[in-house]
Amino acid sequence: EMEKCTSDQNQGEECGYDTVVQQVTKRTQESKEYKEMMHYLKNIMIAVVESMINKFEEDETRNQERQKKIQKEKSRSYCTDNCSDS
């Protein structure tokens, strides 16, 4: 790209750093390889996010069950602690 831009500049076309970057960026974004890579990354990210959501939901369920168990144990111990022997 640099050589192409330099030869264009010699033919009267103005070609600076920004123009080279724009040309390379455009060519890259339009390439088949770039589109395939973005599709692949998108699919991976979808799978990762779904996995994280599932893990979060599992953790929340476990935490809720643990809290219920703790509450039951507290209520049982409260009753036995405050009950008289008679």
Secondary structure, DSSP 8 states (H G I E B T S, - for coil): -HHHHHHHHHTT----HHHHHHHHHHHHHHSHHHHHHHHHHHHHHHHHHHHHHHHHHHHHHHHHHHHHHHHHHHHHHHHHHHS---
